[in-house]
Amino acid sequence: MMIITRKQKWSQRILLLLIAELASGILFLDPALVAHVRKSSEVKDKQKESSSEEPSKIANKAEAYYHFSLARLLEENGDFTKAIDEYKKAIQQDPQSSSVYIELANAYLRHRRVRDAVQEAENAIRLNPNNVDAHKLLGTIYLSIIGNEDSNRTPASSEYLKKAVREYETICRLDGSDSNSLLTLGRLYRYDGQTDKAIASLNKLLELVPSSENGLSSLAQIYSDQGNLKEAINVFKKALEANPASPKILAELALTYEQNKDYKNAIETYKKAMEVDEDSLDLRKGLAQALLEDGQDEQAEKEYLKILEADPDEGSAYLRLGQIYRKRRDYEKALENFNKANTILVGSLEVPFHIATLYEELGKFEKAEERFQQLLKLTEKPAGNYSPAEIQNRSIFLTHAGYIAQQLEKYPQAVEYFTELKSLSSETALKAEGYIIDTYRAAKQLDKALASCEKALKASPEDKDLKLLYADILAENGSSEQAIKNLQQMLSNSEEDAKIYSYMVQIYQRDKKFKEAEKVLISSEKHFKSKESYFFMLGALHEREKEYEKAESDFKKVLELNPKHAAALNYLGYMWADRDVHLQEALELLKKAVDLEPNSGAYLDSLGWAYFRLNQIEDAETYLKKALDRVRKDPTIHEHFGDLYYKKGQYEEARHAWELSLSYNQDEEESRKVQKKVDDLKIKLASLQKK
């Protein structure tokens, strides 16, 4: 949300698996709950019986053993209450036997009476602080509690994590050769954020058992947590030397390669793991994801389809297939797979987010608006107490919702979304302020835009982007001279000046002072590190001045520097199409522009116009409709639709489209041209009616 990333999901999964491993089955479900703690089925008193021991004490021990044995028998027969009574009688007869306390604790634990189990284990330790079995039992109980805690709690908030660490520290001190406890302690340190201690504990384990798969794996995971992926990979490789066919290590190594963006090695490693365990869906999911990230969409698609053959309810596979089809622009299949994922991955934010942005991409803003409103409602907290991850997710949703409201001309609602975005955090505040200003500007409420800009500048007087925006709005509001003066004061004779000069050129161009704009641009060429930007702006100026040969030369220079410059492809292609020259070349350029940015309303309109000029009316209408879906109140698109309808003989539709163009047009020259089309059509319609 942020959309939770795959790496984060993997980390959460590792921690959950860690807890499960640490608990070693102590999750209150297994009938043999703590069998690994018990050393034998008989009580072993750890104190040696002295030959000089008093007969009464010997008799007491015998009596204790009798009650203990009876307790075991009663418990096995299902009479837990009487069994507990017998355990307590055994303790009364031999109150110094820590072993009986351990067995009583085990009995409580088997019946989910965790607090009582903890108390009796602590009693055993009080009697014998060096009783390793008692410490192991208590540590295991704490692990089971951690494993059943609310997964939303942070590690540092768990008192039982601290207690578990203390118990395993004691165990490792009492028995430094216990490799399993060293492993558990290392993992607990990692979970508690004590990285250095975790590494030290795991290194002690590896001194005892150099080939320990779990030890090497845990150590590598710590390096991965630290972002030291190179060292993590080295440790995983070392683990593979001892366990070359371990699917677990291969999978973890593959994921680390993936995190390091080494997708080729990730893919090969997943494949090796699958040679060992070809039926593992987790491995196949990992392989499919690595293929997807490496751009091998077709191979990834095959793997996801295999996953769905094995498990038709695997929602993540539908989600990834949806992403693949969306990338191919097969929007119908993309939506179909997203919807399937949505029915399976109930509660997921990622899936509805993809559906919402798909609708947005298609220009279906009403449907996109509805989806984002649902996401905002789902993630809303009345008190506004959001975690960092929740803030990131919510900021994404609010930004999209605000943009969509702008497209639907719901400007007050857009301001509301951006105002909430502003309140989320200091990091989102400045960005949100810019969005609010843009919204007022789009609504032609320039006074409000200026007021918001001035307020923002008081809070951040040195923010250059705000100063540039303020100057641009000043000019749009009729104060071009003051705007130019403000921009001149910002110049510092550095590369940063290129952006300032760009705003000056934009202001002069908007005021149709093309010579002044060209003069400023040419004099500032040395400041433009990006020559693509320089020649593009120069080409646009020459086109506006109707110096078409110069403009053509400028745009070609841009494309020599960057053949994938979508804006230059579009501008040159449209310029040719609009002048009815080089139409086939124009079509090819515009196809490339749309291929690079398939959701640009301007580029789709240009392509539709090129088809119109080529008299390919059906294709023209297809792309003009796509353009209108994305930019609904663009005067040029409506003008083109009017021309299209006129050519098809649909005169009323043509007049309506041209009149819409006039209602949205701010350019006097363009308006006069469209008005003439309307007037000529009226004359034509009048003559037709006379006939």
Buried (B, 14 or more C-beta within 10 A) or exposed (E): BBBBEBEEEBBEEBBEEBBEBBBBBBBBEEEEBBEBBBEEEEBEBEBEEEEEEEEEBEEBBEBBBBBBBBBBEBBEEEBBEBBBBBBBBBBEBBEEBBBBBBBBBBBBBBBEBBEBBBBBBBBBBEBBEEBBBBBBBBBBBBBBBBBBBEEEEEBEEBEBBEBBBBBBBBBBEBBEEBBBBBBBBBBBBBBBEBBEBBBBBBEBBBEEBEEBBBBBBBBBBBBBBEEBBEBBBEBBEBBBEBBEEBBBBBBBBBBBBBBBEBBEBBBBBBBBBBEBBEEBEEBBBBBBBBBBBBEBBEBBBEBBEBBBEEEEEBBBBBBBBBBBBBEEEBBEBBBBBBEBBBEBBEEBBBBBBBBBBBBBBBBBBEBBBEBBBBBBEEBEEEEEEBEEBBBBBBBBBBBBBBBBBBBBEBBEBBBBBBBBBBEBBEEBBBEBBBBBBBBBBBBEBBEBBBEBBEEBBEEBEEBEEBBBBBBBBBBBBEBBEEBBEBBEEBBEEEEEBBBBBBBBBBBBBBBEBBEBBBEBBEEBEEBBEEBBBBBBBBBBBBBBBEBBEBBBBBBBBBBEBBEEBBBBBBBBBBBBBBEEEBBEBBBBBBBBBBBBBEBBBBBBBBBBBBBBBBEBEEBBBBBBBBBBBBBBEBBBBBBBBBBBBBEEEBBEBBBBBBBBBBEBBEEEEBBEEBBEBBEEBEEEEEEEEEE
